[in-house]
Amino acid sequence: MMQAAQHSIDDYWMRQALALAERAQREDDEVPVGAVIVDAQGQVVGEGWNRNIREHDPSAHAEIVAMRKAGQVLGNHRLVGCTLYVTLEPCAMCAMAMVHARLKRVVFAAYDPKTGAAGSVFDLLADPRHNHHVEVCGGVLADLAGPMLTAYFRAKRGR
């Protein structure tokens, strides 16, 4: 029962992240990745979408944007007890920021077989050498996120 409830919650928040990913592509022609951070009470404390092209900022990935906002909302660089939902498996930069932020969980949709750092290429979130480990749940609504990313890159290559 508990697992089914968590699955339902994860689906709900991932759909919010997918809406942000669509916004990234629609408004800014960015890679469609969206992220939502929810605190232990189930309240959104941060959200973001890829902004690195628009802002000329290589660090402005959806996860980083969301973590910056969450830190401001919480008044703390530590996001203890929070869960981050993101539509694409985090890269190494984002994964290490998650470790430093002390996130409780990361839930992602599509796996990234080229640069994924939550188990695909690297497993930085669970590396035993770190002083904090982030719980990971991958593949949530990947059937929606994966095709969105594939279509985006296919369209880019076609231009």
ABEGO torsion letter per residue (X at the ends): XAAAAAAAAAAAAAAAAAAAAAAAAAAAGBBBBBBBBBBAAGBBABBBBBAAAAAGBAABBAAAAAAAAAAAAAGBABABGBBBBBABBBBAAAAAAAAAAGBABBBBBBBBAAABAAGAABBAAABAABABBBBBBBGBGAAAAAAAAAAAAAAAAAX
